[in-house]
Amino acid sequence: MGGRRGHHLRRRFRFENFREALRFVNRVGELAEEQGHHPDVGFGWGYTEVTVWTHKIDGLTESDFIFAAKVDRL
């Protein structure tokens, strides 16, 4: 996951259609529940955008980078 902006990690993933984007959102959601680390997720036709940071410190921690790498591998 790239797109580092300030204190967030953000990446936009492209898909062929809405259904594939939704499927990816659900996979990210399952990972988030397993990890106890919950990103902001937005999506629409052909895309999903995932933004990761630690709300508690309003910045990035090592766990953010680990979670982002796991999202990249989905």
MILUMNU-798681 format. One record per atom (N, C-alpha, C): residue in one letter; x, y, z. Coordinates in steps of 0.1 Angstrom, whole numbers, padded with zeros to 4 digits, always signed. Layout:
// MILUMNU-798681
AXYZ;...
***
This chain:
// MILUMNU-798681
M+0009-0012+0000;M+0000+0000+0000;M+0009+0012+0000;G+0006+0021-0009;G+0014+0034-0009;G+0006+0046-0007;G+0009+0056-0014;G+0001+0068-0013;G+0002+0075+0000;R+0013+0076+0006;R+0014+0081+0020;R+0011+0096+0019;R+0002+0101+0026;R-0002+0115+0027;R-0002+0119+0041;G+0008+0127+0045;G+0008+0131+0059;G+0010+0120+0068;H-0001+0117+0076;H+0000+0107+0086;H-0010+0095+0083;H-0013+0093+0070;H-0021+0082+0065;H-0014+0074+0055;L-0018+0062+0053;L-0015+0053+0042;L-0027+0052+0034;R-0027+0055+0021;R-0039+0054+0013;R-0036+0048+0000;R-0045+0039-0005;R-0043+0032-0018;R-0057+0030-0024;R-0057+0033-0037;R-0069+0030-0045;R-0066+0018-0053;F-0075+0008-0052;F-0075-0004-0060;F-0085-0004-0071;R-0081-0008-0083;R-0091-0008-0094;R-0096-0022-0097;F-0109-0022-0101;F-0115-0035-0104;F-0124-0033-0117;E-0128-0045-0122;E-0136-0045-0135;E-0150-0040-0133;N-0155-0041-0121;N-0169-0037-0119;N-0172-0035-0104;F-0185-0032-0101;F-0189-0029-0088;F-0188-0042-0079;R-0192-0053-0084;R-0192-0066-0077;R-0178-0069-0072;E-0168-0068-0080;E-0154-0071-0076;E-0149-0061-0066;A-0153-0049-0067;A-0149-0039-0057;A-0156-0042-0044;L-0168-0046-0044;L-0175-0050-0031;L-0169-0062-0025;R-0166-0072-0034;R-0159-0084-0029;R-0146-0081-0021;F-0139-0072-0027;F-0126-0067-0021;F-0129-0060-0007;V-0139-0052-0007;V-0142-0045+0005;V-0145-0055+0016;N-0153-0065+0013;N-0156-0075+0023;N-0144-0083+0027;R-0134-0085+0019;R-0122-0092+0022;R-0114-0083+0032;V-0113-0070+0029;V-0106-0061+0038;V-0113-0060+0051;G-0127-0061+0051;G-0134-0061+0064;G-0131-0073+0072;E-0130-0084+0066;E-0127-0097+0073;E-0113-0096+0079;L-0104-0091+0071;L-0090-0089+0077;L-0090-0080+0088;A-0097-0069+0087;A-0098-0059+0097;A-0103-0065+0110;E-0113-0073+0110;E-0119-0079+0122;E-0109-0089+0128;E-0102-0096+0119;E-0092-0106+0124;E-0081-0099+0131;Q-0076-0088+0126;Q-0065-0081+0131;Q-0068-0070+0142;G-0081-0067+0143;G-0085-0057+0153;G-0080-0043+0149;H-0078-0041+0136;H-0073-0029+0130;H-0082-0024+0119;H-0089-0013+0120;H-0100-0010+0112;H-0097+0003+0103;P-0095+0001+0090;P-0092+0012+0081;P-0105+0019+0077;D-0103+0030+0071;D-0115+0037+0064;D-0115+0031+0050;V-0127+0027+0046;V-0128+0021+0033;V-0139+0028+0025;G-0136+0031+0013;G-0146+0037+0004;G-0146+0029-0009;F-0157+0028-0016;F-0157+0021-0029;F-0169+0026-0037;G-0168+0022-0050;G-0178+0025-0060;G-0176+0016-0072;W-0181+0019-0083;W-0180+0011-0095;W-0165+0011-0099;G-0159-0001-0098;G-0146-0003-0103;G-0134+0001-0094;Y-0137+0005-0082;Y-0126+0010-0073;Y-0129+0007-0058;T-0119+0006-0051;T-0120+0006-0036;T-0108+0014-0031;E-0110+0023-0022;E-0099+0031-0016;E-0099+0027-0001;V-0086+0024+0003;V-0084+0020+0017;V-0074+0030+0024;T-0078+0035+0035;T-0070+0045+0042;T-0067+0039+0056;V-0054+0039+0060;V-0050+0033+0072;V-0042+0043+0081;W-0045+0044+0093;W-0038+0051+0103;W-0043+0047+0117;T-0036+0050+0127;T-0040+0047+0141;T-0047+0059+0147;H-0060+0058+0148;H-0068+0069+0153;H-0064+0074+0167;K-0060+0065+0175;K-0056+0068+0189;K-0045+0078+0190;I-0035+0077+0181;I-0024+0086+0182;I-0024+0096+0170;D-0035+0095+0162;D-0036+0103+0150;D-0024+0103+0141;G-0019+0091+0139;G-0007+0090+0131;G-0004+0075+0127;L+0008+0073+0123;L+0011+0059+0118;L+0019+0052+0129;T+0017+0039+0130;T+0024+0030+0138;T+0029+0018+0130;E+0038+0010+0135;E+0043-0002+0128;E+0031-0011+0124;S+0021-0012+0132;S+0010-0021+0129;S+0002-0016+0117;D+0002-0002+0114;D-0004+0003+0102;D+0003-0002+0090;F+0016-0002+0090;F+0023-0007+0079;F+0022-0022+0077;I+0021-0029+0087;I+0019-0044+0087;I+0005-0047+0081;F-0005-0039+0086;F-0019-0041+0081;F-0020-0038+0066;A-0014-0026+0062;A-0014-0022+0048;A-0007-0032+0039;A+0003-0038+0044;A+0010-0049+0036;A+0001-0061+0034;K-0007-0064+0044;K-0016-0075+0043;K-0027-0072+0033;V-0032-0060+0033;V-0042-0056+0024;V-0037-0057+0010;D-0024-0053+0008;D-0018-0054-0006;D-0018-0068-0011;R-0017-0078-0002;R-0016-0092-0006;R-0030-0099-0008;L-0041-0091-0005;L-0054-0098-0007;L-0057-0100-0022;
***
